[in-house]
Amino acid sequence: MSDIEIITFGCRLNAYESEVMRQHANATGLSDAVIVNTCAVTAEAVRQARQAIRKVRRERPDAKIVVTGCAAQIDPARFAAMDEVDHVIGNQEKLEAKSFAGLSIEGTERVAVNDIMSVRETAGHLIEGFGNHARAYVQIQNGCDHRCTFCVIPFGRGPSRSVPAGEVVAQVRRLAENGYAEIVLTGVDITAYGADLPGAITLGKLVRKVLALVPELPRLRLSSIDSIEADPVLLAAIAEEERLMPHLHLSLQSGDDLTLKRMKRRHARADSITFCEAVRRMRPDVVFGADLIAGFPTETEAMFRNSLSLVDDCGLTFLHVFPYSAREGTPAARMPQVHGATIARRAGELRDKGVAALKTHLAGAKGRRIQVLMENCGHGRSADFTPVRLDAEESAGALVEAIVSGDDGAALLAVVSP
């Protein structure tokens, strides 16, 4: 049994990259080590990573602690200054086997973080599986060419770059052969997929290719998308491909046009509403999630109300609410800031709105026949990503046909279909 522990913060892409690191660490014989894969999306995420590092050192005083991820890429000196940390490696270095081969050698450079903005290619990494996880993630893209005024992630991930379609298909096929019934295509800005590749490939064309060339895969899911970048082939796939799950998580951030402009987003409020209405006409069973920021600099109460009402106007069900967090070096950090208590209140109102939206969604599902991907001990997710509690013995990763009997306010209650 490996004594490599990986603590992962943040996005699905980080979850995928943690598995790449696990493979490399095991293959190179690294032992008695804890790898902390950090996130930088908010100041709170960075604080949690530092707290976790200190906790690891208290509990495992002799372990080698390696810190990587976006927070380490952006501010390596901050983590290198921690007495608890043995090594800091960058987002590119963490995906290279040679980085882990050197960690057991005395005298290896303590900090190895290169210029992420100079990286121009992203390779696919063939991962055999994801431990006990019910679903697997496949990286199709990394980095971001946009410069939203609140976001530091481009400086942690570098420019947008895509994994060639053939490598993506090979990875999906391998995971499907290994028994994974659901695979999530993930990246930093996946609707930008293909812009740097030859052949005019797009996210929609990739989805069609994966489903056509891996017919044995039951469920394909997309991670967060930027709706304004959704290509026509993707929209057609959403409408026509039953194996493409009817759940889209949208990077909306705000429902106010002036706020969106100050965020340097590429869509207006009306674009979000139009997109959701169009997709719902094509795929009536679709369920939307969204990222929304509360308390962006200069946000007035009226601007906030526009975000709050967007939940109803778009028919959103799953909300991922971020209280605005000023990130050093971003344009938004230099704008007039909203008071912290106001940010917290607005974030709370948005979360409450999300709870109410979810309850409405759950209440409308009674009697419906659903397919559940089991995640653990009686819990799973339906095709539209709704949490389900199911009295079933099946192990994680199994697909179970069920009928909804009710809900508990947070998840569907279901019984196995006869």
C-alpha positions in Angstrom: 0.0 0.0 0.0 1.4 3.4 -1.0 2.2 5.9 1.8 1.7 8.8 -0.5 -1.1 11.1 0.6 -2.5 13.8 -1.7 -4.6 16.6 -0.3 -6.5 18.3 -3.2 -8.1 21.7 -3.1 -10.2 23.4 -5.8 -11.4 22.3 -9.1 -12.0 19.1 -11.0 -8.8 19.6 -13.0 -6.8 19.6 -9.8 -8.5 16.3 -8.9 -7.3 14.9 -12.2 -3.8 16.2 -11.8 -3.6 14.7 -8.3 -4.1 11.3 -9.9 -1.3 12.1 -12.4 1.0 13.0 -9.4 0.0 9.9 -7.6 1.1 7.8 -10.6 4.4 9.6 -10.9 5.1 9.5 -7.2 4.5 5.8 -7.0 6.4 5.0 -10.1 9.5 6.9 -8.9 9.5 5.3 -5.4 8.7 8.4 -3.4 7.7 7.4 0.1 6.4 8.8 3.3 5.2 12.0 1.5 2.2 14.3 1.6 1.5 16.3 -1.6 -0.7 19.4 -1.1 -2.3 20.4 -4.4 -3.4 24.0 -3.7 -6.1 26.3 -5.2 -5.8 30.1 -5.6 -9.3 31.1 -6.7 -9.9 32.9 -3.4 -7.8 34.1 -0.4 -9.8 31.6 1.7 -8.6 28.7 -0.5 -5.0 29.8 0.1 -5.6 30.1 3.8 -7.1 26.6 3.9 -4.1 25.1 2.1 -1.7 26.7 4.6 -3.8 25.5 7.5 -3.7 21.9 6.0 0.0 22.0 5.7 0.5 22.9 9.3 -1.9 20.2 10.4 -0.1 17.6 8.3 3.2 18.5 9.9 1.7 18.1 13.4 0.3 14.7 12.5 3.1 13.4 10.4 6.3 15.0 11.7 8.6 12.9 9.6 6.8 13.0 6.3 8.1 15.0 3.3 5.6 17.8 2.5 5.4 18.8 -1.2 3.3 21.8 -2.1 2.1 22.5 -5.6 -1.0 23.8 -7.5 -2.1 27.3 -8.5 -1.4 29.0 -5.2 2.1 27.6 -5.2 2.6 28.6 -8.8 1.5 32.2 -8.2 3.3 32.7 -4.9 6.0 30.0 -4.4 7.9 32.2 -1.9 5.0 32.3 0.5 4.9 28.5 0.8 8.7 28.1 0.7 8.8 30.4 3.7 6.8 27.9 5.7 9.0 25.8 8.0 6.7 22.8 7.5 7.3 22.7 3.7 10.1 20.6 2.2 9.5 21.3 -1.5 7.5 23.6 -3.7 6.9 22.6 -7.3 4.9 24.5 -10.1 1.9 23.5 -12.0 3.9 22.3 -15.0 6.5 20.6 -12.9 3.9 18.6 -11.0 2.9 16.8 -14.2 6.5 15.6 -14.9 7.7 12.3 -13.5 11.3 13.7 -13.2 10.0 16.2 -10.6 9.1 13.3 -8.3 12.2 11.3 -9.0 14.3 14.0 -7.5 12.3 14.6 -4.3 13.9 11.6 -2.5 17.4 12.8 -3.4 19.3 14.8 -0.8 20.2 18.3 -2.2 17.4 18.5 -4.7 16.4 22.1 -5.3 13.7 23.1 -2.7 11.7 25.3 -5.1 11.1 24.3 -8.7 8.5 26.7 -10.2 9.1 27.9 -13.8 7.3 30.5 -15.9 3.9 29.0 -16.6 3.2 31.7 -19.2 5.9 30.2 -21.5 4.1 26.8 -21.6 2.5 26.2 -25.0 1.4 22.5 -24.9 -0.6 20.3 -22.7 -0.1 16.5 -22.9 -2.7 13.9 -22.1 -1.8 11.7 -19.2 -3.2 8.1 -19.3 -4.6 7.4 -15.9 -5.8 3.8 -15.3 -8.3 4.8 -12.6 -9.3 7.1 -9.8 -9.1 4.8 -6.8 -12.6 4.5 -5.2 -14.1 7.5 -7.1 -17.3 6.8 -8.9 -16.5 8.9 -11.9 -13.2 9.8 -13.7 -12.0 13.1 -15.0 -10.2 13.6 -18.3 -8.2 16.8 -18.9 -8.9 18.2 -22.4 -7.5 21.7 -21.9 -5.5 23.8 -19.5 -4.9 27.5 -19.0 -6.9 30.6 -20.0 -6.4 33.5 -22.5 -9.0 35.7 -20.9 -8.3 38.3 -18.2 -11.3 38.6 -16.0 -10.5 41.4 -13.6 -11.1 39.4 -10.5 -9.2 36.3 -11.5 -5.6 35.1 -10.8 -6.0 31.7 -12.4 -4.4 32.5 -15.8 -1.2 33.3 -13.8 -1.4 29.9 -12.1 -2.3 28.0 -15.3 -0.7 29.9 -18.2 -2.1 30.3 -21.7 -5.0 28.2 -23.1 -3.7 24.9 -24.6 -5.6 21.8 -25.7 -4.9 18.1 -25.5 -5.1 16.6 -29.0 -8.5 14.8 -29.6 -6.8 11.4 -30.2 -5.2 11.5 -26.8 -8.5 12.5 -25.2 -10.3 9.6 -26.9 -7.6 7.1 -25.9 -7.9 8.2 -22.3 -11.7 8.0 -22.2 -11.5 4.5 -23.9 -9.0 3.3 -21.3 -11.1 4.5 -18.4 -14.3 3.0 -19.9 -12.5 -0.3 -20.4 -11.5 -0.1 -16.7 -15.2 0.1 -15.7 -15.9 3.8 -15.3 -19.5 4.4 -16.3 -19.1 8.2 -16.2 -16.3 10.5 -17.4 -16.1 14.2 -17.0 -14.2 16.3 -19.5 -12.4 19.0 -17.6 -10.1 21.9 -17.9 -9.8 25.6 -17.0 -11.7 27.0 -20.0 -13.0 24.0 -21.9 -15.2 26.0 -24.3 -11.9 27.4 -25.7 -10.9 23.8 -26.6 -9.2 23.4 -30.0 -8.4 27.0 -30.8 -4.7 26.2 -30.7 -5.0 22.9 -32.5 -5.0 22.2 -36.3 -8.2 21.1 -38.0 -10.8 23.5 -36.6 -11.6 21.1 -33.7 -14.0 22.5 -31.1 -15.5 21.3 -27.8 -18.6 20.2 -29.6 -16.7 18.2 -32.2 -14.6 16.6 -29.5 -17.8 15.5 -27.6 -19.2 14.0 -30.8 -15.9 12.2 -31.5 -15.6 10.8 -28.0 -19.2 9.5 -28.0 -18.8 8.0 -31.5 -15.5 6.3 -30.9 -16.2 5.1 -27.3 -19.7 3.6 -27.7 -19.3 1.5 -24.6 -19.2 4.7 -22.4 -22.6 5.1 -20.7 -22.2 8.7 -19.4 -20.2 11.7 -20.6 -20.3 14.9 -18.6 -18.9 18.4 -19.0 -17.3 20.5 -16.3 -17.9 24.2 -16.1 -18.4 26.0 -19.5 -18.5 29.5 -20.6 -21.9 29.7 -22.4 -20.9 32.6 -24.7 -18.2 30.4 -26.2 -20.5 27.3 -26.8 -20.1 26.3 -30.4 -23.1 25.1 -32.6 -21.9 21.5 -32.7 -21.9 21.5 -28.9 -25.4 22.7 -28.8 -26.5 20.1 -31.3 -24.7 17.4 -29.2 -26.6 18.6 -26.1 -29.8 18.3 -27.9 -29.2 14.9 -29.6 -26.7 12.8 -27.5 -28.5 11.0 -24.7 -25.2 9.9 -23.3 -24.1 13.5 -22.8 -25.5 14.3 -19.4 -28.2 17.0 -19.1 -26.4 19.1 -16.6 -24.4 22.2 -17.5 -22.5 24.3 -15.0 -22.2 27.8 -16.3 -19.5 30.4 -15.5 -22.0 33.4 -15.2 -20.4 35.3 -12.2 -23.1 38.1 -12.2 -26.5 39.0 -13.5 -25.8 42.7 -13.8 -24.5 44.2 -17.0 -22.3 46.9 -15.6 -20.8 44.4 -13.1 -20.1 42.0 -16.0 -18.4 44.8 -17.9 -16.3 45.7 -14.9 -15.4 42.0 -14.5 -14.4 42.0 -18.2 -16.7 39.1 -19.0 -17.7 38.4 -22.6 -21.4 38.1 -22.1 -24.3 40.3 -21.0 -27.2 39.3 -18.7 -29.5 38.7 -21.7 -27.0 36.3 -23.2 -27.2 34.1 -20.2 -31.0 34.0 -20.2 -31.1 33.4 -24.0 -28.7 30.5 -23.7 -30.6 28.8 -20.9 -33.9 29.2 -22.7 -32.4 27.8 -26.0 -30.8 24.8 -24.4 -34.0 24.0 -22.4 -36.0 24.0 -25.6 -33.5 21.6 -27.1 -33.1 19.4 -24.0 -36.1 19.9 -21.7 -34.5 17.7 -18.9 -31.4 19.9 -18.6 -30.5 21.3 -15.2 -28.2 24.3 -14.8 -25.7 25.1 -12.2 -23.7 28.4 -12.1 -20.8 30.2 -10.5 -21.9 33.6 -9.0 -19.8 36.2 -7.2 -21.3 38.2 -4.4 -20.0 41.7 -3.5 -17.8 42.4 -6.5 -16.2 45.9 -6.2 -18.6 48.7 -6.9 -21.6 46.3 -6.6 -24.7 48.3 -5.4 -27.7 46.7 -3.9 -29.6 47.1 -7.2 -26.7 45.3 -9.0 -26.8 42.5 -6.5 -30.6 42.1 -7.0 -29.9 41.6 -10.7 -27.7 38.6 -9.8 -30.3 37.3 -7.4 -33.1 37.5 -9.9 -30.9 35.8 -12.5 -31.4 32.5 -10.6 -35.1 32.6 -11.6 -34.6 34.1 -15.0 -32.2 31.4 -16.1 -33.9 28.7 -14.1 -30.7 27.8 -12.1 -30.7 24.9 -9.7 -27.2 24.4 -8.4 -25.4 27.6 -7.2 -21.7 27.8 -6.5 -21.5 31.1 -4.6 -18.2 32.9 -4.1 -18.0 35.9 -1.7 -15.7 38.3 -3.6 -12.1 38.0 -2.5 -9.6 40.6 -3.6 -6.6 38.9 -5.2 -3.4 40.8 -5.2 -2.3 42.0 -8.7 -5.8 41.9 -10.2 -7.5 45.0 -11.6 -10.6 44.4 -9.4 -8.4 44.6 -6.2 -7.8 48.2 -7.1 -11.5 49.1 -7.5 -13.6 50.5 -4.7 -14.3 47.5 -2.4 -17.7 46.5 -0.9 -17.7 46.2 2.9 -17.0 42.6 4.1 -20.2 42.3 6.1 -22.2 43.3 3.0 -20.4 40.7 0.9 -21.2 38.0 3.5 -24.8 39.0 3.6 -25.2 39.0 -0.1 -23.4 35.6 -0.4 -25.8 34.3 2.2 -28.8 35.5 0.3 -27.6 33.9 -2.9 -27.0 30.6 -1.1 -30.5 30.8 0.4 -31.8 31.4 -3.1 -29.9 28.3 -4.3 -31.3 26.2 -1.5 -34.8 27.3 -2.4 -34.2 26.6 -6.1 -32.9 23.1 -5.3 -35.9 22.3 -3.2 -38.2 23.3 -6.0 -36.3 21.1 -8.4 -36.4 18.1 -6.0 -40.2 18.5 -5.4 -40.9 18.3 -9.1 -39.2 14.9 -9.5 -41.5 12.6 -7.5 -42.5 9.5 -9.5 -39.8 10.0 -12.1 -37.7 7.1 -13.3 -34.0 7.9 -13.0 -30.6 6.3 -13.5 -28.3 6.8 -10.5 -24.5 6.6 -10.6 -23.6 5.3 -7.1 -20.9 7.2 -5.3 -20.8 5.6 -1.9 -23.0 3.8 0.6 -26.5 4.6 -0.6 -25.7 7.9 -2.2 -25.4 8.8 -5.9 -26.2 11.3 -8.6 -28.8 11.2 -11.3 -28.1 12.1 -14.9 -28.8 15.8 -14.2 -26.4 15.6 -11.2 -29.1 15.8 -8.6 -28.0 14.1 -5.3 -29.9 10.9 -4.7 -30.3 8.7 -1.5 -31.0 5.2 -2.5 -31.4 2.0 -0.4 -29.1 -0.1 -2.6 -26.2 -2.4 -2.0 -24.3 -1.5 -5.2 -20.7 -0.3 -4.9 -19.4 3.1 -6.1 -19.5 3.4 -9.9 -22.5 1.2 -10.5 -25.4 2.5 -12.5 -28.8 1.7 -10.9 -32.3 2.3 -12.3 -34.6 3.8 -9.7 -37.9 5.6 -9.1 -38.1 8.8 -7.1 -40.3 8.4 -4.0 -39.7 11.9 -2.6 -37.0 14.1 -1.2 -35.5 15.3 2.0 -35.0 18.9 1.0 -31.4 18.3 -0.1 -31.5 15.1 -2.2 -33.9 12.9 -3.9 -35.1 9.7 -2.2 -35.5 6.8 -4.5 -36.1 3.0 -4.6 -34.5 0.6 -6.9 -36.7 0.0 -10.0 -38.2 -3.5 -10.2 
